């Protein structure tokens, strides 16, 4: 029994740690934050995808590069949301990790991504 429990613990514990690293934000919560002007959004999709459609006010992560710190607000408590293509995409972590490395404390993940944003009928910006 101890063997089974230890195997179960070792199998599930990394999943729990990974899943909770950056909490999810819903589309409606993000829309409210955008309306209030109290959010910085990082799009980690490729340049082509960003040009075709991105969430309004989103910073293109690849284009910002090392200038990301200049593109984000000075207040490190500002809500920062990182997203990529959709629910199966893990690339959002690059943007979220970069913001964390810069000292931001309130970082969330829009797991719906740009595909979920468009599916919800939300407004997109184009470059």
Secondary structure, DSSP 8 states (H G I E B T S, - for coil): -HHHHHHHHHHHHHHHHHHTSSEE--HHHHHHHHHHT-EEEEE-S-HHHHHH-EETT-EEHHHHGGGHHHHS-S-TTSEEEEE-SSTT--THHHHHHHHHHTT--EEEE-TTHHHHHHHTT--EE--
